[in-house]
Amino acid sequence: MSDDPTSNVRLLAPAQVGEVLGVSVDEVMALVLEGRLRGLRVGAPARWRVEAASVDEYLDEQAEEARRMALWRQSQTASFPELWGGGFVRKTD
């Protein structure tokens, strides 16, 4: 068993990440440069590689953001009687 903490790191080519995410290589590289995906340059000549774990984390973040947006949209379309139960009774003369 290796004591090297990087021994379990799986690296993917940007094209592979793009295929998983359904985006272009340029979009993958933009995510790396923004720090939303962890990437590094390896080899000679140096080529970009992306940590597979960061892709999983990114997908989890995107799913959570979509869940929150859906809840927010749902809350915006709910009416007050639906939220508090019962209806508003309007008094007429």
Steps between C-alpha positions, in 0.01 A plus 500: 500500500643837396533797738472737203167691533481538122516125433118476494445810285338418168567752224288555190573679176292815442327325208389219732366752751321684220334177395382430856370855549368541147707812435791596277866470593515881508221505760684236705814709492302809604368303801858400588629856467207629711591246768169314475688185391842396631746462218874478453752478222693174483749337269739629239372677306267611779135415445202594714337230710199534731449313825206260463394572860462870417266408213284302744502793744408741220207281395382479862519881527304542178231257619470685832476835322227362271311365804517835675388687188205264460399559861536874457287496182241288677487747790454789257196339339328396823211714611464627854200277586704198386782605730299576812195283448146624467396787286471871541140594574406832354231691683235649275251771592 
